[in-house]
Amino acid sequence: MNMKIGIAADHAGFEQKQQLLKQLKEKNFDVIDYGAISYDALDDYPDIIKPLALALARGEVARGIAICGSGVGVSVAANKIPGVRAALITETYSAHQGVEHDDMNLLCLGGRVIGPQLIWELVEAFLKAKYIREERFQRRLDKIIALEQQFATFKNLD
């Protein structure tokens, strides 16, 4: 059984998302499309990424893929949700290393800056990777989780 994947894109990544949906389904991934469902030139990436980021945080999907024009916007917005570890990725090493070392769960891509072949290579590297539960990686991940918890309410700003 393949892992459950969530995918989302604004207008600038809509075409790439549609292509990825097709490719992922061909590889028998269980894919949930969190939008945009139709092209809307006036949509905003924070609105588009929120349902996917929340699904990741709740454990409804194991990994997510988000696409906007540069990939920066969806990355910044998604990382505001505790439990989401999103990164803008443009090369294959970071696509797998981000999962292996940092337990990255959201791959952010720039639909206007990289082409479909590279996008697919990045997605494959991301989805094939597994978190390495070595002590040093877990120690660092625990520190990230502690930061999220400490600053979630902004009560402990020291």
C-alpha positions in Angstrom: 0.0 0.0 0.0 1.4 3.4 -1.0 1.4 6.3 1.4 -1.4 8.9 1.3 -0.3 12.1 -0.4 -1.9 15.5 -0.3 -1.4 18.0 -3.1 -2.3 21.7 -3.5 -1.4 24.5 -5.8 -2.5 28.1 -6.5 -3.0 29.4 -10.0 0.7 29.6 -10.7 1.1 25.9 -10.0 -2.3 24.6 -11.2 -1.1 23.1 -14.4 1.8 21.3 -12.7 -0.5 20.0 -10.0 -2.8 18.5 -12.6 0.1 16.7 -14.2 1.5 15.5 -10.9 -2.0 14.2 -9.9 -2.0 12.1 -13.1 1.6 10.8 -12.5 1.0 10.0 -8.9 -2.2 8.1 -9.6 -0.4 6.1 -12.4 2.1 5.1 -9.7 -0.8 4.0 -7.4 -0.4 6.6 -4.8 -3.5 7.5 -2.8 -3.7 11.2 -3.6 -6.0 13.8 -2.1 -6.3 17.1 -4.0 -6.7 20.0 -1.6 -7.1 22.6 -4.4 -7.3 24.6 -6.3 -9.9 22.5 -7.9 -10.2 24.9 -10.9 -7.9 27.6 -12.3 -8.5 31.0 -10.6 -6.0 33.7 -11.5 -7.0 35.6 -8.4 -6.6 32.9 -5.8 -4.1 33.4 -2.9 -1.5 30.8 -1.9 -2.2 31.1 1.9 -5.8 30.1 1.3 -4.8 27.2 -1.0 -2.1 25.8 1.3 -4.1 25.9 4.6 -6.2 22.8 4.0 -3.2 20.7 3.0 -1.1 21.9 5.9 -3.8 21.2 8.4 -4.3 17.7 6.9 -0.5 17.1 7.4 -0.6 18.4 11.0 -3.6 16.1 11.8 -1.9 13.1 10.2 -4.6 12.7 7.5 -1.9 12.5 4.9 1.7 11.3 5.3 3.3 13.8 2.9 2.3 16.8 1.0 3.3 18.6 -2.2 2.5 22.3 -2.7 3.1 24.4 -5.8 3.0 28.1 -6.3 4.9 30.4 -8.7 8.2 30.3 -6.9 7.5 27.8 -4.1 8.4 30.4 -1.5 4.9 31.5 -0.6 3.5 28.1 0.1 6.6 27.2 2.1 6.3 30.3 4.3 2.6 29.9 4.8 2.7 26.2 5.5 5.4 26.5 8.1 3.1 28.6 10.2 1.1 25.4 11.0 2.7 23.4 13.9 3.6 19.9 12.7 4.3 21.0 9.2 8.0 20.9 8.1 7.9 22.5 4.6 10.8 23.4 2.4 11.3 24.9 -1.1 13.3 22.3 -3.0 15.0 22.8 -6.4 17.4 19.8 -6.6 17.2 16.1 -5.8 19.7 15.9 -2.9 17.6 18.2 -0.7 14.4 16.4 -1.8 15.5 13.2 -0.1 17.9 14.6 2.5 15.2 16.9 3.9 13.1 13.8 4.7 16.0 11.6 5.9 17.6 14.2 8.3 14.8 16.6 9.1 11.6 14.6 8.6 10.3 17.1 6.1 6.7 16.4 5.3 5.8 19.0 2.7 7.7 19.5 -0.6 7.3 23.0 -2.0 7.9 23.6 -5.6 8.0 26.6 -7.9 5.7 26.0 -10.9 7.1 29.0 -12.8 10.8 28.3 -12.1 11.3 24.6 -12.7 10.1 22.3 -15.5 7.9 19.2 -15.4 10.8 16.7 -15.6 12.6 18.1 -12.7 9.4 18.4 -10.7 8.8 14.7 -11.2 12.4 13.8 -10.2 12.0 15.9 -7.0 8.7 14.3 -6.1 10.0 10.8 -6.6 13.1 11.5 -4.5 10.9 13.1 -1.7 8.4 10.2 -1.7 11.0 7.4 -1.7 12.9 8.9 1.2 12.4 7.8 4.8 13.3 9.6 8.0 16.5 8.2 9.5 15.9 7.8 13.2 19.5 8.4 14.3 20.0 10.1 17.6 21.4 13.3 16.2 18.5 13.7 13.7 15.9 13.0 16.4 17.6 15.4 18.8 17.4 18.2 16.2 13.8 17.3 15.3 12.8 17.4 19.0 14.3 20.9 19.3 12.2 22.0 16.3 9.1 20.6 17.9 10.0 22.3 21.2 10.3 25.6 19.3 6.8 25.1 17.8 5.4 24.4 21.3 7.2 27.3 23.0 6.1 29.9 20.5 2.7 28.6 19.5 1.0 31.1 21.7 3.8 33.7 22.0 3.5 33.6 25.8 7.1 32.6 26.3 9.1 35.1 24.3 12.4 35.0 26.1 
